């Protein structure tokens, strides 16, 4: 009976720690994604207009392109 009791009690403690761990991990992932996004935007903003045109972007489309809102077919229409 003591083996069954310890087996039942352990998952509740583990689940709380797991939830906290997932929360911390999600925040770290969100922060990392923010910095990667900002670096990509900064890199594209450093390009001149001709280089941006070569890859099919205008300055006003940089943030949308980094966010994945502009697809390849959208770029060829403009």
Residue, then its C-alpha position, 0 to 999 in steps of 0.5 A: x500500500x505504501x508503494x501505491x500511495x507514493x506513486x499517486x502523490x508524486x505526479x501531483x508534485x511533478x506536474x506543478x514543477x513541469x507546469x512552471x518549467x513549461x512557463x519559464x521555457x515559453x517565456x525564454x522562447x518568446x524572448x529569444x524569438x523577439x531578439x531574432x526578429x529584431x536582428x532580422x529587421x535590422x539586417x534588412x534595414x541596413x540594405x540599400x533600396x536596390x538590394x531590397x528590390x533584388x530580393x523582392x521587397x520594399x522598405x515598407x514590407x520589411x517587418x511583414x516579410x520577417x513576420x512571414x506575412x509576405x509569401x513568394x507569390x505576393x512579392x512577384x505581384x508587386 
